[in-house]
């Protein structure tokens, strides 16, 4: 059996870690919505992981985490993705960051492509604020895939780029500059 | 002496004759004056309602006749009636035309045409109403076939294709404001694009061209 070509590109399935007792934490969004999530899922976010680590170091009871940059609907999507990937190793996503060709698993592809572009934008922005590398990678790859086969005019329409004559001319620079 | 007396008598006779002549000429002068004043009477309001000059003619004739021939009143009255009758005939358009023997035939023909037009209009209205009723009661077979075919086509599509179509519609309808993302994320998204898409994107705007330039992508061959 010859190994498949794409097998090297695909991320290795996360090895099952020894089962630890589930630790549920409340997360509050910027608009006041309170959601519940597993701590292991929250550790995918570098920002939240640092906050949780600070609580653990001080031996304080972690009751509620406040996320001021993300609204309730988007936070729900982020936690859904994190819940699905809570078994994944964050190092793998970090290694994929510099790669050009990122393979998107089927669940993630379906999860990201079903979203409207506006919600996808909010999700990527939230992932950037919470520093979730895997979600950023898949989100950016989804955006790149959406531009496939499109002309300049279509891309301009998709990405909301104004026409050249509509842009305010801040300088006298020309195309040759 | 006798001759002198005869001359005086002759003079007296002659004077009396001249007086009589003068007495005879007096009314003639007055008549002339009246004739000179006649035009002023024309301007005065008359009993007749019309203003035409032709209608004023009988008055003139009356006056002249009264002045010149006061004894011939009966004749003037007759002539006056004749003149009035002729003026009435001249004024009325219908009265000027003689009795047309074909007028009744013409009227009947016009009435027949009007009846035919009205009958045709009624028939057309009835036809339209009957058509509308038939359409409302029995829909045309073409419409039913269209509906059946559309339902059949929709049922043939699998659910996965329907979902894909919905997803595609959602993706196509909304916009992704790429330039509002943080620069690191834009770079990451552009890096995962192919060369052709990068070139197309670089043509979108000056800012996009700068972003693509900053990636330092080497294009060895296309």
Interface residues (C-beta under 8 A of the other chain):
Chain A: X97 X100 X101 X102 X113 X114 X115 X116 X117 X118 X120 X121 X124 X125 X128 X136 X137 X140 X141 X143 X144 X146 X147 X148 X150 X151 X152 X155 X156 X157 X158 X159 X160 X161 X162 X164 X167 X173 X175
Chain B: X167 X170 X171 X173 X174 X175 X176 X177 X178 X179 X180 X181 X182 X184 X185 X188 X189 X190 X191 X192 X193 X194 X197 X200 X201 X203 X204 X205 X206 X207 X208 X209
